[in-house]
Amino acid sequence: MNQIQTDTKDRIALITGTSSGFGLLTALKLAEQGYQVVAAMRDLQRKDELVRQAEEAGISSKIHLMTMDVTHSGSIAAALSAIVDRFGTIDVLVNNAGFAVGGFVEEVSMEEWRRQMDTNFFGLIEVTKAVLPVMRSQKAGTIINVSSVSGLFGFPGYGPYAASKFAVEGFSESLRQELLPFGIKVILVEPGSFRTPIWGKGMDGFQSSEASPYKKQLDEVLRYSRRTAETAPDPRQVAELIGRLVNKRNPKLRHPVGKGIQSLIIGKMLLPWKMLERIIAKSLSGLK
Ligand SMILES: NC(=O)c1ccc[n+]([C@@H]2O[C@H](COP(=O)([O-])OP(=O)(O)OC[C@H]3O[C@@H](n4cnc5c(N)ncnc54)[C@H](OP(=O)(O)O)[C@@H]3O)[C@@H](O)[C@H]2O)c1
């Protein structure tokens, strides 16, 4: 074993999907806070932005790039074995890698449904399972699962994404209770819409055809998504929240963050479903 000499106070954080968005910003945030950050990404050719920002902030020595595609078992196993050999420990896991398949249920191919679940749900499970023996043997650790407002409310046009994030929510509830006796904390971060590259990627997936029976609704959802993407807040809010959560001794399970998310949660708790449907339909059709 060729473990690198880290300061005894150095804590190790593994973050998936660090090539852009929340993952990149969280890698910078935790490195600023003194963590040794294993910044995993599926394609190291996409490392330049993280490397540039880390250099600018003077924290390059705290960031260790690693290849990990969360849909490939071999890639996860190889990364985990490299991390354990090098650092001997993992204190924080941020399951962040993900993307959004857009489209109406009937029109999304089964291949796309499976691709969505493979990354956002099964990938997250497999990385978690790989990290658990290490955290259990330490009797400590924090696992942060990046869910979404779509894990709390299923919006039309985002069925696959909502299904994957609702699955992450249920999984995290079970996991949290299973791991409490071992001193391992499980936390859900539930962002509303934030300005990251995910929007461009998700909207490319919409199959809008003139012949579609869903064309009118699809166009409304697309318009709404574009508007949301343009006006969404700064994603650093999410990285800052994660930066605070890793220091909490006794964090609660759910941490919603973002514009309008508290009202949506309260609305879902208090309002009849039919009324919520009307509010959503009105917001979608109201945009021209
Ligand atoms: N932005 C929002 O409004 C929002 C709201 C709620 C929740 N979220 C969640 O936040 C997380 C991060 O998304 P983001 O908004 O920061 O979007 P993003 O900038 O597109 O980042 C997603 C990251 O996941 C990576 N990724 C995708 N598939 C992967 C795979 N198979 N293996 C490893 N990495 C993979 C991407 O890598 P590539 O660069 O190679 O594609 C990228 O690094 C996601 O789980 C998303 O669902 C986002």
The ligand as a MOL file (V3000), in Angstrom:
LIG
                    3D

  0  0  0     0  0            999 V3000
M  V30 BEGIN CTAB
M  V30 COUNTS 48 52 0 0 0
M  V30 BEGIN ATOM
M  V30 1 N -29.3550 22.2090 -11.5450 0
M  V30 2 C -30.5210 21.9860 -11.0130 0
M  V30 3 O -31.4540 22.7790 -11.1950 0
M  V30 4 C -30.7350 20.7450 -10.1670 0
M  V30 5 C -31.8520 20.7350 -9.3270 0
M  V30 6 C -32.0660 19.6370 -8.5130 0
M  V30 7 C -31.1720 18.5870 -8.5150 0
M  V30 8 N -30.0900 18.5880 -9.3370 0 CHG=1
M  V30 9 C -29.1830 17.4290 -9.2740 0
M  V30 10 O -27.8800 17.8870 -8.9950 0
M  V30 11 C -26.9270 16.9320 -9.4740 0
M  V30 12 C -25.8640 17.6660 -10.2620 0
M  V30 13 O -26.4550 18.2540 -11.4020 0
M  V30 14 P -26.0460 19.6890 -11.9660 0
M  V30 15 O -27.2420 20.5210 -11.9810 0
M  V30 16 O -24.8240 20.1680 -11.2870 0 CHG=-1
M  V30 17 O -25.7780 19.3110 -13.5070 0
M  V30 18 P -24.4430 19.1400 -14.3690 0
M  V30 19 O -23.6540 20.3790 -14.3430 0
M  V30 20 O -24.9030 18.5790 -15.6640 0
M  V30 21 O -23.6120 18.0450 -13.5550 0
M  V30 22 C -23.9120 16.6780 -13.5720 0
M  V30 23 C -22.6430 15.9110 -13.3630 0
M  V30 24 O -22.9630 14.5060 -13.3390 0
M  V30 25 C -22.0750 13.8580 -14.2260 0
M  V30 26 N -22.5630 12.5850 -14.7230 0
M  V30 27 C -23.6260 12.3260 -15.5230 0
M  V30 28 N -23.7090 11.0110 -15.7710 0
M  V30 29 C -22.6660 10.4210 -15.1110 0
M  V30 30 C -22.2010 9.0990 -14.9780 0
M  V30 31 N -22.7980 8.0660 -15.5980 0
M  V30 32 N -21.1030 8.8730 -14.2150 0
M  V30 33 C -20.4690 9.8880 -13.5940 0
M  V30 34 N -20.8450 11.1690 -13.6980 0
M  V30 35 C -21.9330 11.4260 -14.4450 0
M  V30 36 C -21.8480 14.8650 -15.3500 0
M  V30 37 O -20.7160 14.4780 -16.1120 0
M  V30 38 P -20.5430 14.8950 -17.6470 0
M  V30 39 O -19.9490 16.2580 -17.6110 0
M  V30 40 O -19.5910 13.8670 -18.1760 0
M  V30 41 O -21.8990 14.8580 -18.2760 0
M  V30 42 C -21.6420 16.1140 -14.5090 0
M  V30 43 O -20.3460 16.1300 -13.9630 0
M  V30 44 C -27.7170 15.9160 -10.2900 0
M  V30 45 O -27.9310 14.7590 -9.5180 0
M  V30 46 C -29.0410 16.6240 -10.5480 0
M  V30 47 O -30.0980 15.7350 -10.7460 0
M  V30 48 C -29.8520 19.6480 -10.1760 0
M  V30 END ATOM
M  V30 BEGIN BOND
M  V30 1 1 1 2
M  V30 2 2 2 3
M  V30 3 1 2 4
M  V30 4 1 4 5
M  V30 5 2 4 48
M  V30 6 2 5 6
M  V30 7 1 6 7
M  V30 8 2 7 8
M  V30 9 1 8 9
M  V30 10 1 8 48
M  V30 11 1 9 10
M  V30 12 1 9 46
M  V30 13 1 10 11
M  V30 14 1 11 12
M  V30 15 1 11 44
M  V30 16 1 12 13
M  V30 17 1 13 14
M  V30 18 2 14 15
M  V30 19 1 14 16
M  V30 20 1 14 17
M  V30 21 1 17 18
M  V30 22 2 18 19
M  V30 23 1 18 20
M  V30 24 1 18 21
M  V30 25 1 21 22
M  V30 26 1 22 23
M  V30 27 1 23 24
M  V30 28 1 23 42
M  V30 29 1 24 25
M  V30 30 1 25 26
M  V30 31 1 25 36
M  V30 32 1 26 27
M  V30 33 1 26 35
M  V30 34 2 27 28
M  V30 35 1 28 29
M  V30 36 1 29 30
M  V30 37 2 29 35
M  V30 38 1 30 31
M  V30 39 2 30 32
M  V30 40 1 32 33
M  V30 41 2 33 34
M  V30 42 1 34 35
M  V30 43 1 36 37
M  V30 44 1 36 42
M  V30 45 1 37 38
M  V30 46 2 38 39
M  V30 47 1 38 40
M  V30 48 1 38 41
M  V30 49 1 42 43
M  V30 50 1 44 45
M  V30 51 1 44 46
M  V30 52 1 46 47
M  V30 END BOND
M  V30 END CTAB
M  END
